């Protein structure tokens, strides 16, 4: 039986194309690598500042501050109690410093993702053309294997904190963009018509009506961004990002079962704390808005 050969580039042509693309990217990194490093220097400064603040401060003050933040978000003593117990166990088993580094990393990445993601989500909600252009990019970002993000950032920045932050942000930013877009689109049309009837301009409608009503959905996006940032911590440890991911990577390389499980459980504990606190805050916002408009 004869089979039709699938048309494809020859191996030589394909190899030549890859070499040309790789060469062009290397030339780009040599020409602009230093400029890009200086551009992202403030991120490194912020991350180091938060890390040092969490690590150098007395553990009891850090514990109290995190407990207070969780209480401010959740208004739940049960969640605060769980947070305190989890952090005490983390400290007891000698993972306090790595945990603080991980919390600093996730905090900075989440802040950057929110600053980038919410404006893009707003633009997508206000423009169908932007929505149609950005959605395929988000689909690609969410389906691309996480290891692939490490290749270009390492080629530009080398190993360290900044490439780790950039890789984590690229991986974690899609949920906050999508859910900001969704939340604004779900604002009832009659509410917008009422705002227009009272003479609101587009900026006032966005600021006073759409964003407040979309806030619970946006918070769900922030929650998912935090979870994806934590999931990327282990991968980012491959390029020198210190924290709970490095002991997990070490445990994989050396087959240390206990080390891997303990640090993995610490990551799970941090994920649960962030998840419960942000979810509780989102529910509180939802009840508040329902009370206002109900």
C-alpha positions, 0 to 999 in steps of 0.5 A: 500500500502506498502512503502519501508523504506529509509535506514538510521542510527538509532537515537541513532547512529546519536546522538552518531556520533554528540556527538563524532564530537562535542566533538572532535571539542571542544577538538581541540579548547581547545588545539589549541584555544590560538595558533590560537588567537595569529596567528590571532592577527595581523588582530585584530591589523590592524582592530583596527588601521584602525578603530581608524584612521577613527574615531579619525581623523577629519571628514573633513579629512576622507571625503577628503581622501575617496573622493580622493580615489574614484576619483583615482579609478573612475576619475568621479566627479559624483561618487565623488559628490555622495560619498561626499553627501552620507557620509555627510547625514550619518554623519548628521543622527548620523551614522558616527562612525558605518559607519567608523567601517563598512568601516574598517571591509570591507577594512580589509576583502577585503584585506585578501580575495584578498591576499588569493584569487588571488594566489588560482585563479592563481593556479586553472588556471595553474593546472586542478587538483587544479581547479577540487579540489577547485571548489567543495569547492567554490560551498559549500562555496557559497551555505552554509547559512552564519549563519553556518560560525559563529558556528566554529569561535565562538567556537574557538575565542569567540565573537569579531572582529577576528571571524567576520573577519574570517567569512566574509572572508570565505563568501566573498572570492569565487568570487575573486578566481573564477574570477581570474581563469576565467580571466587568462584562458580567455587570448587569446592563440595567445598572450601567443604564442607570449610571448613564441616566445619572450622567456618568461618563465612561471613566466614572462608570468604570471606577464607580460601578463596573470595578466595584461590582466586578471586584469579587470576580477579580479577587477570584482571579487574584486567588488563582494567580497566587496559586499558580505563582506557588505552583511555579516556585519549584520550577523557578528553583531550577534557575536559582530562585531560593525558597521552598522550591530549592529543597524540593529540587534537591530532594528530587536530584538526591532522592531525599523522600522526607526533605521533599515531602516536608518542603512540599507540605510547607508549600501546600500550607502556604497555598491553603493560607493564601487561598482561604484568606483571599476566598474569604475576602472575596465572599465578604466583598460579595455579601457587602455588595449584595447588601448595598444593591439588594 
